Amino acid sequence: MSSQQSVIAGTTAQRCHVLRPRRRSESRGFTLMEALVGLLILTVVTAAIFSELNQVQKASASEATKLDLTQQAREFADQMVRDLHMTGYPRPDMYSPALAVSNPLVAAGLVKVSPAEILLEGDVETSGTVDSVDIQYVAADPNDPNCPCIRRTETPKVNAGPLAQPPAPANAISTQVEHVMDPGQSGEDLFTFFDKNGNAVNVGAGLDMSNPLINSIETVKINLNLLSPNIDPMTRLPQRIALSVTGHLNNN
């Protein structure tokens, strides 16, 4: 073998000697410690993501429940406002000669009021039929677990005095807003009354049409405070909805 060939062979052997360890170093995998650290990081990141998703789901459920309560309260309040606007229509003096308030063709207007009840007469359905409408707070009802509630019953007026109308039969039109807070707990009356100048009319524990003071009422404020039996997933407390609306009597 010539000296040149010897040099080439030696160089090749050195290159092979150098490359072999480098290939072994580049091809080795993760150590157990590195794998555990990577798994820990992945677990922490995944837990954080699922925690955020859980909070979003709770917030969504909370808002859905509040929306249902608000919608229920709003629909009932709108119905009461319509009732108040039709209170006293048609009036006895709209007929010639004027009819007695006991006549089923005419409405006596406000019949009885209290901080927790309104009894009125009017063509509330604009159907030509005068109805006796009773809206009252029901603290408890053994047949209805959703009370305390505010219940509205509507029955056609019969030929009798406004205070002598028969109680609503079982098939009477009835609607209600459920899970109403006790007025003593909420801190405000369900119904408050005002005259044409906006001054409060003190009805005390209640008065009826035998007291002329009832004729001074022009506006009724309705205060609805609902306390859901469901627990808010965000606050861990029962959800409360407060809604106030104002209804004006059509006394013209």
Secondary structure, DSSP 8 states (H G I E B T S, - for coil): --HHHHHHHHHHHHHHHHHHHHHHHHT----HHHHHHHHHHHHHHHHHHHHHHHHHHHHHHHHHHHHHHHHHHHHHHHHHHHHHHTBT-S-GGGSSS---TTSTTS---EEEEETTEEEEEE-TTSSS--EEEEEEEES-BTTBTT-SEEEEEEEE--SS-GGG-----TTSEEEEEESB--HHHHTS-SEEEE-TTS-B---TT-EETTSGGGGG--EEEEEEEEEEEEE-TTTSSEEEEEEEEEEE----
